[in-house]
Each structure stands twice: as C-alpha cells, then as structure tokens.
C-alpha cells in the first residue's frame, strides 16, 4: 500500500533561510487539480528562458500532468481530506539563469505558509514532486498505467477537474476530471500516457 520508492526522497518540510528573490514574472502556465479540500498547482514562468528546457516537463501533458493526475486519481479519497494548496514552480532567481524548483503549501483554514523546497531543480522533478505529494497525503498506492478521465458538463460538480494552460483561466477543449461527476452522468475516457496530447494541447 505505501510506496517505499516514492516516499524515500521525502523529508520533513523545513523553513529556509532568506535567499535572493525570484525573477519577477507576468504570468504562469501549467496545470491545477482540485479534489475535495486539496489543490495542487504545477507551473513555469511564461516570460523566462529556461536554458535546460525544464519547462517541457510541464508543457508536455504526457509528462508531469499524467504523473501527478495518476497519483491524485489513485489516492483521491486520501487527498480530498488534505486541507492544503500545494504549488510547485520552475523559475529562476534574478541574475541567475539556472532553473530553480520551489515547492510550498498553504494551509487553507489557518493561512499557514510552509516552504518545502527552494533550490536548484533536480534532474528528476517528477520523482521529487510525487514524493512531496505522497508525504503530505501520508500514504499513496501505486497508480494504474491508464488514467480514467470523465467529461463533465459545466453544470455538474466534478471532483478533480484538470485545468491545463495559462493559469488561472486556461482555455480547454473539454472539461475533463479525474472523478466521476456527482450526478453520475458523463463520458468516461481511458487514456494512456502517450495519448494525453489527444485531450490536452502541448503548451508553448
């Protein structure tokens, strides 16, 4: 049930000493998933030039979006009770072209802010992020290799709606969610990793 490998790299959140400020940015793109009390947002800064092309991990829905969506779907019941807003962002510090990875969360009912990670982006951002998410949920089961997405009508309350694009108001082809609409209606679509670009456009 617990995911040893996924949790191995996860450590307790620490308050970090003051570091040089992040580069100012006008907008961010990426994805956001909300299930119950839990929200996870993964973004990169549109106006920055990432020399290592690290932003492709977020721009390509077959990569981080599929991975995070799979973890959230497989553990939706656990995440739904985690009252946190988690934000992971790829960015840069002023005067430093190296890609940084920031992960932090806010406790919705108290307003508490906790920095989990603040430093150079690792090569395996996916592993780092999954470790953090599973640590916050306390437990994770391994996801299936196939996502089950549900097409939702706007009037339906759909848990786990995926927003992908320029946040906070992405333009989506379809309204797709990780959990069935509360009304019980809605088309179910089985999606493998390689098929994600059928439903989510590659970001620029």
MARTORKOL-144110 format. One line per 2 residues: number of its first residue (from 1); their letters; for each residue z, y, x of N, C-alpha, C. Coordinates in Angstrom, 2 decimals. Last residue first. Example, Ala and Ser with C-alpha at 12.3 -4.5 7.8 and 13.67 -1.06 7.14 Angstrom:
// residues 2
2) SA) 7.08 -2.25 12.85 7.14 -1.06 13.67 7.87 0.03 12.90  7.80 -5.69 13.19 7.80 -4.50 12.30 7.80 -3.30 13.20
//
This chain:
// residues 204
204) XX) -25.37 26.17 3.02 -26.00 26.88 4.15 -24.93 27.43 5.09  -24.61 22.90 1.80 -24.33 24.32 1.87 -25.01 24.92 3.10
202) XX) -26.36 20.54 -0.15 -25.91 20.94 1.17 -25.71 22.44 1.21  -25.29 20.08 -3.54 -26.26 20.57 -2.58 -25.61 20.81 -1.22
200) XX) -24.34 17.20 -5.16 -23.81 18.40 -4.52 -24.79 18.85 -3.44  -25.79 15.05 -6.08 -24.96 15.78 -7.04 -24.38 17.07 -6.49
198) XX) -27.14 13.96 -4.02 -27.80 13.97 -5.32 -27.08 14.90 -6.29  -25.41 13.89 -1.91 -26.34 15.03 -1.96 -27.19 15.02 -3.23
196) XX) -24.07 11.43 -2.18 -23.41 12.67 -2.60 -24.37 13.84 -2.74  -25.00 9.04 -1.25 -25.61 9.57 -2.48 -25.04 10.91 -2.91
194) XX) -23.52 8.14 0.85 -24.86 8.62 1.14 -25.53 9.27 -0.06  -21.16 7.23 -0.52 -21.14 8.39 0.37 -22.54 8.98 0.57
192) XX) -21.94 6.44 -3.98 -21.62 6.07 -2.61 -21.74 7.31 -1.72  -20.82 6.77 -7.23 -21.50 7.46 -6.14 -21.01 6.93 -4.79
190) XX) -21.18 6.34 -10.64 -20.69 5.71 -9.42 -21.51 6.23 -8.24  -20.25 8.25 -13.34 -21.29 8.07 -12.34 -20.65 7.46 -11.10
188) XX) -19.81 8.48 -16.80 -19.22 8.06 -15.53 -20.35 7.72 -14.57  -19.86 11.09 -19.20 -20.60 10.10 -18.45 -19.90 9.77 -17.14
186) XX) -17.52 11.51 -21.83 -18.06 11.95 -20.54 -18.72 10.82 -19.78  -14.39 11.28 -23.57 -15.85 11.35 -23.53 -16.29 11.78 -22.14
184) XX) -11.70 11.48 -23.51 -12.25 10.14 -23.38 -13.76 10.12 -23.32  -10.43 13.85 -23.45 -10.99 13.45 -24.75 -11.53 12.03 -24.72
182) XX) -9.87 14.18 -20.80 -8.77 13.81 -21.69 -9.26 13.36 -23.05  -12.29 12.69 -18.62 -11.85 13.78 -19.50 -10.77 13.29 -20.45
180) XX) -11.24 10.83 -15.70 -11.92 10.87 -17.00 -11.41 12.05 -17.83  -11.39 12.36 -12.48 -10.65 11.64 -13.52 -11.37 11.81 -14.85
178) XX) -12.96 13.88 -10.89 -12.52 12.60 -10.35 -11.78 11.75 -11.37  -15.90 15.58 -12.20 -14.47 15.43 -11.95 -14.15 14.03 -11.47
176) XX) -18.42 18.07 -12.46 -18.03 16.69 -12.14 -16.56 16.63 -11.75  -20.74 19.81 -13.94 -19.28 19.86 -13.86 -18.79 18.42 -13.69
174) XX) -23.70 20.40 -12.02 -22.98 19.73 -13.10 -21.49 19.90 -12.87  -24.38 22.38 -10.16 -25.40 21.77 -11.03 -24.75 21.17 -12.27
172) XX) -22.47 25.36 -9.64 -22.57 23.90 -9.66 -23.69 23.44 -10.58  -21.41 27.86 -7.62 -22.45 27.55 -8.60 -22.71 26.06 -8.54
170) XX) -17.95 28.87 -7.28 -19.16 28.16 -6.83 -20.14 27.94 -7.97  -15.86 31.06 -6.89 -16.75 30.84 -8.04 -18.04 30.15 -7.61
168) XX) -14.25 31.81 -4.72 -13.67 30.97 -5.77 -14.59 30.67 -6.94  -16.47 29.79 -2.68 -15.26 29.91 -3.50 -14.86 31.38 -3.61
166) XX) -19.52 28.45 -2.64 -18.85 29.69 -2.28 -17.66 29.89 -3.21  -18.93 24.92 -2.95 -19.83 26.06 -2.73 -19.05 27.26 -2.27
164) XX) -17.51 23.06 -5.45 -18.14 22.96 -4.14 -19.14 24.08 -3.97  -14.96 21.62 -7.22 -15.69 22.87 -7.05 -16.21 22.88 -5.61
162) XX) -14.24 18.97 -9.29 -14.64 19.34 -7.93 -15.41 20.64 -7.97  -11.46 18.20 -11.32 -12.77 18.83 -11.23 -13.04 19.25 -9.79
160) XX) -9.08 16.82 -11.88 -9.82 16.52 -10.68 -11.21 17.09 -10.63  -9.20 16.47 -15.43 -8.42 16.47 -14.19 -9.33 16.16 -13.00
158) XX) -10.67 18.42 -17.78 -10.98 17.30 -16.87 -10.12 17.39 -15.62  -10.78 19.22 -20.93 -9.84 19.43 -19.82 -9.99 18.22 -18.90
156) XX) -13.86 20.30 -22.36 -12.93 19.24 -22.01 -12.00 19.68 -20.88  -15.65 22.31 -22.58 -14.51 22.35 -23.49 -13.47 21.26 -23.19
154) XX) -17.63 21.65 -20.78 -16.73 22.76 -20.47 -15.51 22.80 -21.38  -17.83 18.15 -20.19 -18.24 19.32 -20.95 -17.22 20.42 -20.70
152) XX) -18.25 16.34 -17.17 -17.37 16.92 -18.18 -18.05 18.07 -18.91  -18.83 13.30 -15.67 -19.46 14.55 -16.08 -18.69 15.09 -17.28
150) XX) -16.98 11.84 -13.14 -17.13 11.98 -14.58 -17.76 13.34 -14.90  -17.36 9.45 -10.51 -17.35 10.83 -10.98 -17.61 10.87 -12.48
148) XX) -16.01 7.35 -8.36 -16.39 7.37 -9.77 -16.23 8.80 -10.26  -17.13 6.41 -5.12 -16.46 7.36 -5.99 -16.92 7.15 -7.43
146) XX) -16.72 3.56 -3.13 -17.54 4.23 -4.13 -16.67 5.17 -4.96  -14.96 2.24 -1.56 -16.13 2.83 -0.88 -17.04 3.60 -1.84
144) XX) -11.60 3.22 -2.54 -12.77 2.35 -2.64 -13.94 3.01 -1.92  -8.83 4.14 -0.36 -9.81 4.38 -1.43 -10.91 3.33 -1.42
142) XX) -5.63 2.78 0.14 -6.98 2.93 0.67 -7.96 3.16 -0.48  -2.92 4.76 -1.02 -3.62 3.49 -0.99 -5.02 3.77 -0.48
140) XX) -0.19 6.55 0.32 -1.61 6.54 -0.02 -2.10 5.10 -0.03  2.73 8.59 0.04 2.10 7.29 0.13 0.63 7.43 -0.22
138) XX) 3.43 11.28 0.22 4.42 10.26 0.59 3.82 8.87 0.73  1.79 13.41 0.00 1.90 12.55 -1.18 2.92 11.44 -1.01
136) XX) 1.95 14.37 2.59 2.51 15.19 1.50 2.69 14.37 0.23  0.62 12.33 3.96 2.02 12.63 4.27 2.68 13.43 3.16
134) XX) -1.92 12.54 2.94 -1.15 11.35 2.61 0.33 11.54 2.94  -2.63 15.05 4.06 -2.59 14.86 2.60 -1.74 13.65 2.23
132) XX) -2.50 14.51 6.84 -1.65 15.53 6.23 -1.51 15.30 4.73  -4.47 12.52 7.09 -3.09 12.25 7.49 -2.13 13.24 6.85
130) XX) -6.74 13.90 6.30 -6.26 12.78 5.49 -4.81 12.45 5.82  -6.94 15.72 8.45 -6.70 16.20 7.09 -6.17 15.09 6.20
128) XX) -7.41 14.04 10.66 -6.28 14.97 10.66 -5.92 15.38 9.23  -9.78 12.75 9.96 -8.56 11.96 10.15 -7.32 12.86 10.06
126) XX) -11.52 15.01 9.89 -11.33 14.14 8.73 -10.02 13.37 8.83  -11.65 15.99 12.43 -10.97 16.79 11.42 -10.64 15.94 10.19
124) XX) -11.91 14.92 15.31 -11.86 14.19 14.05 -11.03 14.97 13.02  -11.63 16.82 17.29 -12.95 16.25 17.04 -12.99 15.57 15.69
122) XX) -9.54 19.55 16.11 -9.77 18.28 16.79 -11.18 17.79 16.52  -9.49 23.04 16.69 -9.89 21.96 15.80 -10.09 20.67 16.59
120) XX) -6.60 24.64 18.03 -7.99 24.21 18.17 -8.31 23.02 17.28  -4.21 25.60 15.41 -4.66 25.40 16.78 -6.11 24.96 16.83
118) XX) -1.92 24.81 13.34 -2.52 26.08 13.75 -2.94 25.93 15.20  -0.50 23.16 10.54 -1.28 23.08 11.78 -1.92 24.42 12.07
116) XX) 1.32 23.89 8.58 1.32 22.51 9.07 0.61 22.41 10.41  3.31 26.38 7.38 2.20 26.11 8.27 2.33 24.69 8.81
114) XX) 4.28 27.13 4.13 4.56 26.26 5.28 3.27 26.06 6.07  5.90 29.22 1.85 4.68 29.01 2.64 5.03 28.20 3.88
112) XX) 7.19 29.26 -1.46 7.40 28.97 -0.04 6.07 28.68 0.65  7.02 29.60 -4.16 6.30 30.57 -3.34 6.48 30.33 -1.84
110) XX) 8.07 27.85 -5.98 9.01 28.65 -5.19 8.31 29.74 -4.38  6.03 26.57 -7.29 7.14 27.04 -8.11 8.16 27.87 -7.33
108) XX) 4.10 25.95 -5.23 3.77 26.81 -6.36 5.00 27.38 -7.07  4.22 26.19 -1.91 4.92 25.50 -2.99 4.83 26.40 -4.22
106) XX) 1.36 26.11 0.10 2.30 26.93 -0.65 2.91 26.09 -1.75  0.36 25.04 3.37 0.51 24.86 1.93 1.53 25.82 1.37
104) XX) -2.22 24.76 5.90 -0.94 25.23 5.40 -0.83 24.90 3.91  -4.09 24.50 8.75 -3.70 23.80 7.53 -2.33 24.32 7.12
102) XX) -6.76 25.49 10.71 -5.49 25.88 10.11 -5.26 25.05 8.87  -8.51 25.05 13.59 -8.21 24.41 12.31 -6.82 24.84 11.87
100) XX) -11.07 26.85 15.35 -9.66 26.58 15.07 -9.55 25.85 13.73  -13.54 26.89 17.83 -13.21 26.60 16.44 -11.73 26.22 16.32
98) XX) -13.95 29.59 20.12 -13.57 28.20 19.86 -13.17 28.02 18.39  -14.41 32.26 20.67 -15.41 31.54 19.88 -15.05 30.10 19.54
96) XX) -12.29 34.91 20.46 -12.32 33.53 20.95 -13.30 32.72 20.09  -12.07 37.39 19.30 -12.36 37.34 20.71 -12.44 35.94 21.30
94) XX) -9.88 36.24 16.84 -10.63 37.39 17.35 -10.82 37.26 18.86  -10.32 32.76 16.20 -9.46 33.91 16.47 -10.32 35.03 17.03
92) XX) -11.95 31.05 13.47 -11.88 31.48 14.87 -10.85 32.59 14.99  -11.90 28.10 11.37 -12.12 29.51 11.64 -12.10 29.79 13.13
90) XX) -11.49 25.99 8.67 -12.06 26.10 10.01 -12.37 27.56 10.25  -8.63 25.26 6.73 -9.75 26.16 7.02 -10.17 26.04 8.47
88) XX) -6.95 23.97 3.98 -7.39 23.70 5.34 -8.62 24.57 5.60  -4.28 24.23 1.82 -5.51 24.89 2.26 -5.76 24.51 3.71
86) XX) -2.62 23.19 -1.08 -2.89 22.93 0.33 -4.24 23.54 0.69  -0.14 23.80 -3.19 -1.51 24.23 -2.97 -1.77 24.13 -1.47
84) XX) 2.00 21.50 -4.94 1.61 22.24 -3.75 0.16 22.69 -3.87  3.69 19.40 -6.27 3.54 20.79 -6.69 3.22 21.68 -5.49
82) XX) 2.66 16.35 -7.06 2.97 17.12 -5.85 2.66 18.59 -6.13  1.75 14.91 -9.17 3.15 15.36 -9.24 3.58 16.15 -8.01
80) XX) -0.81 14.16 -8.49 -0.63 15.01 -9.67 0.78 15.57 -9.78  -0.63 12.33 -6.39 -0.91 13.73 -6.10 -0.60 14.64 -7.29
78) XX) -0.15 9.94 -7.84 0.85 10.45 -6.89 0.62 11.93 -6.63  -2.48 9.68 -9.37 -1.18 9.71 -10.04 -0.10 10.28 -9.13
76) XX) -4.52 9.58 -7.39 -4.43 10.70 -8.32 -3.06 10.80 -8.99  -5.42 8.05 -5.30 -3.98 8.33 -5.38 -3.69 9.46 -6.36
74) XX) -8.14 7.88 -5.46 -7.39 6.63 -5.31 -5.89 6.82 -5.51  -8.79 10.63 -5.53 -9.04 9.77 -6.68 -8.19 8.50 -6.61
72) XX) -8.01 11.51 -2.96 -7.38 12.07 -4.15 -7.58 11.17 -5.36  -9.75 9.95 -1.36 -8.30 9.85 -1.21 -7.58 10.36 -2.45
70) XX) -12.24 10.87 -2.29 -11.89 9.45 -2.39 -10.38 9.24 -2.29  -12.17 13.58 -1.60 -12.27 13.20 -3.01 -11.86 11.74 -3.21
68) XX) -12.16 13.34 1.20 -11.00 13.90 0.50 -11.01 13.52 -0.97  -14.73 12.13 1.62 -13.49 11.54 2.14 -12.27 12.03 1.36
66) XX) -16.57 13.88 0.42 -16.47 12.50 -0.04 -15.14 11.88 0.38  -16.02 16.22 1.94 -15.87 16.21 0.48 -15.71 14.78 -0.02
64) XX) -16.61 15.52 4.64 -15.24 15.77 4.21 -15.05 15.73 2.70  -19.60 14.15 3.94 -18.57 14.06 4.96 -17.18 14.35 4.39
62) XX) -21.45 14.63 2.07 -21.25 13.23 2.44 -20.11 13.05 3.43  -21.80 17.35 1.82 -20.88 16.69 0.89 -20.63 15.22 1.20
60) XX) -21.77 19.51 4.44 -22.42 18.26 4.03 -21.47 17.49 3.11  -19.98 21.56 4.98 -21.23 21.87 4.29 -21.93 20.63 3.74
58) XX) -17.98 20.35 6.46 -17.67 20.82 5.11 -18.95 21.06 4.32  -19.22 19.67 8.79 -18.33 18.68 8.18 -17.98 19.04 6.74
56) XX) -20.43 21.99 9.59 -21.26 20.98 8.93 -20.42 19.88 8.28  -18.65 23.49 11.03 -18.73 23.75 9.60 -19.57 22.72 8.85
54) XX) -19.06 22.91 13.67 -17.98 22.21 12.99 -18.05 22.39 11.48  -20.88 23.78 15.57 -21.35 23.40 14.24 -20.30 22.61 13.45
52) XX) -19.98 24.92 17.86 -19.95 23.46 17.82 -20.43 22.89 16.48  -20.13 27.63 17.27 -20.98 27.10 18.33 -21.06 25.57 18.29
50) XX) -20.22 29.20 14.34 -19.49 28.10 14.96 -20.41 27.42 15.99  -20.03 32.34 13.43 -21.00 31.49 14.10 -20.22 30.42 14.85
48) XX) -18.93 33.56 10.21 -18.70 33.19 11.60 -19.79 32.27 12.13  -19.18 34.04 7.53 -19.75 35.03 8.44 -19.58 34.67 9.91
46) XX) -17.86 32.00 6.06 -19.31 32.16 5.99 -19.90 33.01 7.12  -15.52 29.78 7.23 -15.78 31.21 7.02 -17.28 31.47 7.14
44) XX) -14.66 26.89 5.27 -15.06 27.50 6.53 -15.42 28.94 6.21  -12.15 24.87 3.55 -13.17 25.92 3.67 -13.53 26.21 5.13
42) XX) -10.59 23.17 1.03 -11.08 23.00 2.39 -12.25 23.95 2.58  -7.79 22.69 -0.96 -8.94 23.56 -0.72 -9.32 23.44 0.75
40) XX) -6.05 21.04 -3.49 -6.46 21.02 -2.08 -7.75 21.81 -1.97  -3.29 21.04 -5.66 -4.59 21.61 -5.34 -4.84 21.46 -3.85
38) XX) -1.25 19.59 -8.21 -1.73 19.59 -6.82 -3.12 20.21 -6.69  -0.42 19.13 -10.72 0.19 20.26 -10.04 -0.40 20.49 -8.64
36) XX) -3.46 17.72 -11.68 -2.09 17.99 -12.09 -1.56 19.24 -11.41  -5.67 18.42 -9.22 -5.20 17.31 -10.06 -3.75 17.56 -10.41
34) XX) -8.45 20.01 -7.93 -7.15 20.24 -8.55 -6.83 19.06 -9.46  -10.27 20.88 -5.09 -10.00 19.84 -6.08 -8.59 20.06 -6.61
32) XX) -12.85 22.68 -3.52 -11.49 22.69 -4.07 -11.40 21.60 -5.13  -14.82 23.44 -0.59 -14.55 22.77 -1.86 -13.08 22.86 -2.23
30) XX) -16.76 26.06 0.69 -16.20 24.74 0.89 -15.98 24.07 -0.44  -16.54 29.38 2.07 -17.21 28.35 1.28 -16.59 27.01 1.61
28) XX) -15.41 32.76 1.98 -15.29 31.39 2.45 -16.07 30.47 1.52  -15.82 36.15 3.15 -15.85 35.10 2.14 -15.75 33.74 2.79
26) XX) -15.29 37.93 5.17 -15.54 38.46 3.84 -15.50 37.39 2.77  -12.74 37.90 7.69 -13.92 37.33 7.05 -14.05 37.86 5.64
24) XX) -11.33 38.30 10.95 -11.47 38.75 9.58 -12.76 38.19 8.99  -9.88 35.71 12.84 -11.00 36.62 12.66 -11.09 37.02 11.19
22) XX) -6.30 35.74 13.13 -7.56 35.10 12.83 -8.64 36.15 12.69  -4.27 37.01 15.87 -4.71 36.97 14.48 -6.05 36.28 14.33
20) XX) -2.40 35.02 18.19 -3.37 36.07 17.90 -3.96 35.90 16.51  0.79 33.85 16.85 -0.39 33.69 17.69 -1.36 34.81 17.36
18) XX) 4.24 33.13 16.63 3.14 34.05 16.34 2.03 33.88 17.36  5.07 29.62 16.29 5.29 30.97 16.82 4.06 31.82 16.58
16) XX) 5.33 27.73 13.23 4.74 28.01 14.53 5.03 29.43 14.97  7.21 25.29 11.74 6.95 26.72 11.74 6.50 27.10 13.13
14) XX) 5.77 22.13 10.89 6.60 22.97 11.75 6.23 24.43 11.59  5.92 19.05 9.16 5.38 20.42 9.24 6.34 21.28 10.05
12) XX) 5.97 15.96 10.95 6.61 16.91 10.05 6.03 18.30 10.25  2.77 14.37 11.41 4.13 14.72 11.80 4.71 15.70 10.81
10) XX) 0.37 11.84 11.42 1.02 12.92 10.65 2.45 13.14 11.12  -0.90 9.74 12.54 -1.00 11.02 13.25 -0.23 12.13 12.57
8) XX) -0.38 7.67 10.74 0.12 7.59 12.11 0.15 8.94 12.81  -1.51 7.57 8.28 -0.28 8.34 8.41 0.19 8.46 9.86
6) XX) -3.69 5.95 8.57 -3.89 7.30 8.06 -2.67 8.18 8.28  -2.63 3.57 9.47 -3.50 4.33 10.35 -3.64 5.77 9.89
4) XX) -1.03 2.78 7.19 -0.48 2.98 8.54 -1.34 3.87 9.40  -0.66 3.52 4.10 -1.79 3.48 5.03 -1.33 3.77 6.45
2) XX) 0.98 1.40 1.76 0.98 2.57 2.65 -0.13 2.43 3.66  0.00 -1.19 0.82 0.00 0.00 0.00 0.00 1.25 0.86
//
